[in-house]
Amino acid sequence: METPIFDFVKKYADSDLLRLHMPGHKGRGALGVEKLDITEVSGADVLYSAEGIIRQSEENAAALFGSERTFYSAEGSSLAIRAMLYLIKLYALSVGKRPLVFAGRNAHKTFVTASALLDTEVEWLLPEDTNTVISCNITAEYLDVRLSAAEKKPCAVYVTSPDYLGNILDIDKLSRVCKKHGILLAVDNAHGAYLKFLPEDLHPISLGADICCDSAHKTLPVLTGGAYLHISHSAPKLFCERAESALALFASTSPSYLILASLDRANLYLADNYRARLADFLIGVNHLKAELEKIGFDIIGNETLKLTVAPKNFGYTGYELAEILEKQNIICEFADPDFVVFMLTPETGKEGLERLYSAFLGIDRREPVTAFPPAPSLKVRRLTPKQSLLSPFTELPIEKCIGKIAADISVNCPPAVPIIICGEEIDENAAAAFKYYGVSKLRVIDGRLINE
């Protein structure tokens, strides 16, 4: 498979050109990559108005992922999420539908801020069996009941799969429910770019989603910020027609060609027997998970390349386990009081899996930890996210926030899933959750609400 962006950037870097254009380093510098860091010079094409090498590379990616069109993002899935929500709203308005979206409550904070920017109405999906804000087990049966009972029908359903803990929803069944009700399905597949290449194709586009985003940099050998926006063959034509302008609406006009070149080079990586290499690596991953369970660790989630350990039954919080491993130069992706998440790829190698297993073998079992977070619950919405983010706020200790309105998105990344949505009333459940996760202060509306 050809790599037109990578080839152009390398040829440009190796040529003896006087660079009288951006960036200011002029191809020289201490990092050693400056010569590859170019801008949209003649021949380099223009991202979000692509007609040359970028368009060719995106078409290569679309062929690999089986989409109608695939568009690159040099600003991660966050950019693609904003574009998805914008396209959904455009479509709803174009067919005379209400721009209402039903969304899994474990949506990334970018979805919340995008809904605020676009002033899109969101109704949250939160099944009763949800025990952590990070995961949201939306089944086809649950979704069908919610859609059937809804007085106001949404124009789209938005779900996160896989989630940060490695839980994958049944996208095939969810897509069937959406089609039954004449509703679009959008998927935040940021953690699942590799799902297309499993022995059983589990990519959302293959399973009936209309549109989805993948963070290529999360699970593929792509530089941080590289991501895809995929549009299916069955999606409204408007999606493909307006996708570039949707991305451009929120994107920088100075995209990184280092990131674009790595996305381009990933096409060759994926086309060059990646499926077989991935299948071989998964044998080792599955063996590691089984061996850790034999030791006594709880392994959760059904995502193949994610190892999520719930260590409390073994006597440790997630923070404590992560600290023990860090002392052995093993750095996890994410840790909180309940979980430690490790993101694995074939680049981890069998040696990496063995090293991780050896580290776990050296951990002594202790008495179980019995503290667990309060179960998430839907809150009373007092303002829209847009109204709350534009309102004056004050910062108060958590114990003084009960009954007040959240003014901001108080969440770190990872996992970037808000405990409470800005504009919602902070109840005792939310306050307890903030304390559990170590948040001591919160921004709340100070009483002088905007006039809108």
N, C-alpha and C positions, 0 to 999 in steps of 0.2 A: 504494500500500500504506500502511495506517495505521501510525503510530508512537506507540502508546499510552504507553510509558514516557517517551519524549522529550517528548511533549506535556504529560504530567502534570508533569514536572520543570520545564519552562519556565513553565507556568502558575503553579506554586508559587513559582518564583523571582520572577516579575513581580508577585505579589500582595503586599499590605501586611499581612503576618502577623507577629505577635510570636512568635518561635521560642523556646519554652521547652522545647526538646528538644535532643538531640544533633544535630549536632556543636557543639563549644564556640565555634566562630567565629560562630555565629548568622547565617550568610549574609553576613558582611562580612569583608574582609581584603585583603591586598596582592596576592594572586594574581589576583584578579578573577573567579575561578570559584566562589568560596565560595557564592554565592547558588544555584548549581545543585547543590551538594553537600548532599544531604538524607539522611535516614534513613528507616526504614520507618514513616512516618506514616500516618494513616488515608487510604486510597485508593491508597497506593503499592504495595500487595500485599506479599507476603513471599517472598523468594527461598528456594527449596527447600521451599516449601509454597504454591506459587503457584496462585491461583484467579482473579486479576483481570488487571491490565494486564501483569504479567510473563508469565502463562500465555498471554495473547493474543499477545504479542510472540514468545514461544518457538514458538507454533503457526505464526506467520508464517515464522519461520526454518525450521521443519520442512518447510513447503510449498516453500520455496526450495531446500532441500538434498535433498528427496525422502526424508526419514527418517520412521520411525514416530513418534518423538519427538526433539526437540532441546531440551537444557537449557543454560542459560547458566552460565558460570563467570566470576566477577569476580576470580579468582585464577589465571588462565592455564590452560594445558593441564596444569600440574603437579597441580592439583586434580582435573581430569578423569582423569588417569592413575591417581591413587589410587583414584578411584571405580570406574574400569574394573576394576582388579585386585580390588577388594572384591566387585564384582558377579560376576566370574568365580568367585571362591572361594565365594560364596553359592550360585551355580548348581551348582557341582561338588558341594558338600555336599548340596544339595537332591535331587540325582539319584543320590547314592551313589557319585560318582566321586572319585578322588584329586585334590586341588587342586594339580596340577602344571601348570606353564606352560612351554612351549618358547618361548624368546625370542631374537631377534636380539641378538648380542653388542654391537651399537652402541646399545643402549637408553640413554635419558636417565637420569641419576642418580636422578631422581624415581622411576623404575620400581624401582630397587634399594632405595631407602629405603622405598618402599611395600611391597615384598616383605618387608622387615625388619619393618615395623610389623604386617603381617598374617601374618607367619611363613609365607609362601607358598613352596613349593618351586619352584625355577627350574632348568631345564636349558638351557644356552646353545647357540645355533645359530651356527656360525662356519665358513663354507665355506673350503676350502683356499686359494682364490685371493685371500683378503682381504689387502690390503697396508696398510691403515690402520684404526685402531680406530674412526674416525668413520663408515666405510661398511661394509656387510655385504650382499653380493650374494646374497641368498637366492632361489634359483630354485625353480620348482615341482618340478623333477626332484630337486633336493637335498632339499627338504622331504619329498617322497614317500618317498625312501630312508630318511630319518631316522625318519619316523613308522612306516614298515613294519618297520624294524629295532628299534624301541623296545620294550624289555621292559616298561617302565612307560609306558603311554599318557598323554599330557597331556590335560587338559580343554580347553586353548586354546593357540593359537599367537599370539604377540605380535611384531609387526614395526614397524620405523620406516621410514616412506615418505611423503614424501621425507625423505632424511637431510640433515644439515647441509651436505653438499657438493653437494646437488642431484641425487642419484641416486634414481630412482623404481623401485620394484619392480613386477612384474607381479601386481598384486593380484587381477585376474580369475582368473589361473591358480592363484595361491596359495589363493584361496577355494574353487576347485574341488577342490583336493587336500584341503583341510580338510573339506569336505563329504563327500568320498569316505571319509574316516576317521572321520566323525562328531564332528568337533572344531570348536570355535568359533575365529573369526579376529578378533583385536583389532588395530587399527592406530593407531599414534601418527602422526597426519597433521597435527601441529602446524604444519608449514611449508606445508601444501597446502589451506587453506580455499578458495582460488580455483579449484582443480582442477575443481570442479563446473561452472564457467562457461566452460571452454575449448570451442573448436569440437568437440572430442571429449571428452565427459565422463569424467574420470579420477578422480573422487572415490571413496574407498574404499567408501562406502555404496552407490554406484551399481554398483560392481564386485563386490559380494558379501560385504564385511566385515560382521560382526555388530554391531560397536560400534567407534567411533573418536572421537578428539578432534581438534579444529582450534583452533589459536591464531589467532583472528580478527585480533588485533592485529599479527601478523607480516606478513600479506599484504593485509589489508583496512584501510580507514580507520577503525580502532577504537582506542580508548585502550589503553595497555599494561595487560595483565591480562584483557582481554576474550577469552573462549574459548567453544567449544561442546563439548558431549558429545552425539554423535549415536548413536541406536539404530535399527537397521534393522527393516524389516517382518518379517524372518524370524528375528529374535533371540528367545531365550526370553522369555516374557511377564514373568518375574521381573525382567528388566532394566528395563523401563518402570515396573513396580510399585515397585521399590526404588531407582530412580536418585536421586530427591530425597533420600532418607535416606542414600544412599551419599555423595552430595556433601556433605550437611550434617554427616556424621561427621567430615570433615576440614576443613571450611570455617569461615571467620570468621562470627560471627553479626552482623557489621556490614559488609555488602557495600557497595561503592561504587556509588552511583546515577549518578555521572559515567560509570563504565564501563558500567553497564547501559543508560544512555541512548544511549551510543555504539553498543552492540550493536544496540539497537532501531533507531537511525537507519540503521545499515548495511543493514537489511532493505530500506529504501526505496532506498538506493544500489544494491543488487544487483538490485532489481526494475526500476530505471529505466535500462534499456538498457546495463547493465554488461557483458553478454556481448559486445556489439558494440564497446564502448570497449576492452575487454581484447584482442579479436582485432586491432583496429587497432594497439594499442600493441605487440603481439607482433611485428608486421612490423618495427618499429624494433629490437626486442631481437634478433631473429634476424639482422638486418643487422649490428648491432654485433658479435655473436659471430663472424660470418663475417669481418668486417673485422679483428678482433683476431687471428684465426687467420692471415689473410694477412700481418699484421705479423710473425708468428712465435710468438705466445703460444699455449700449450696451454689449450684450454677443455674442461673435463670436466663430466660429469653430463648428464642428459636432462630436467631440470626447467626449464620454459620461463621462469619469472620469476626464476630464480637464475642469476647469472653467477659461475662459479667458475673462477679462473685459477690454473694451476699454472706459476709463473714461473721455475722452476729452469733449464729449457732456455734461457731468455732471459738467464740470468746473475744472478738475484736470488732470495733467499728470500722467502717470503710476508711476513715482517716488514719486509724492506727495501722491497718494493713498496708496502706499506701506508703506510710512512713517507713515501715519495716523493709519494704521492697526497695524504696528509694536509697536506703543505706547500702543496698547491694547494687546500686546503679541501674535499677529497673524502674522506669518512669511510666506510670499509668496514664491513661487518657483523662480519667475523671474519678474523683472519690467524693463521697459525702458520708453522713453517719451510717448509711445502710448498705452502700454498694461501692465496689471498685470495678471500673470498666477498663478493659484492655482492648485496643483495636489492632487486629492482626491482618497482615497481608502476606502474600508469597515472599515479599522482601524481608519479612521477619526471619524466614528460613527455619529449617528444622533445628538448627543450633539455638536459635532464639527461643523456640518452644521448649527445648530441653533445659535451657538456662532458667526459664521461668518456673518450670516444674521443680527443678532442684531447689530454687528459692522457697517455694511453698513447702517442700519436704522438711525444711529446717525450722518451720514455725510450730511452736508447741501449742497444743490445744488448751483452752482455758474454759472457765465457766461461761455459759452463754450470756450475751448481752440482751436484756429484755426490753429496753426502751425502743419504741417505734413511733413514727410520726403520726399526727392526726390525719385521718382520711380526708382527702379533698372534698369540698362541697361547693355547689354553685352559690354565688353571692348575689346580693341585691345590687342591681345597676342603678346608680344615681345620676351619672353623666355618661356621655359617650367618651371613648378614648380621646377623640379630637378635643372635646370640650375640656377634659381634665388636663391634658397635656398643655393646653393654652391658658390654664388658670394659674393664678398666683398660688404658691405653696409655702408651707413651713415644714421643718423637720422636727419630729418628736420621737421620744422613746416609744418603743412598741407598746408598752402597757398603757400609754396615753392616747393610742391611736384607735382604740375600739370605738365604733360608732362614727368614725370620720371616713372621708372619701380618699381613696388612694390617688395620688397625683402623678405618680411616675411608675416606671417599670423597674422594680427593685429586684434584679436578678443578675447573676454573673453568667458568663459563658465559659465553659459548659456549666449546666445543661441549657441555660437560656430559656427555661420554661417558667413564666411568672407564677408565683404563688397566688397572687391576686392581680386582676386586670385593672389598670388605671381607670378610674371612674366608678369602681365598685366600692361598696361600703365594707369596711374592715370589721369583721366579726371576731368573736373569741376564738373560733376555729383557725382563722387566718393568723391571728396574733400568736397563737400557740405554734403554728407551723413556722412562722418567722423565727421564733425563739429556738425551736428545734434545730433549724438550719443555721443558727448563729447570727441572725440579723437582729441588731439591737435598736436601730433607728429606721424611720420610714418617712418619706415625704407625703404630706397630706394636704388637701385643699384647705386654705386658711380662711375660707368663708366668703371671700370676695370673688364670686363666680363671674365668668364672662357672660355678656349678654348675647345670647344666640338663640 
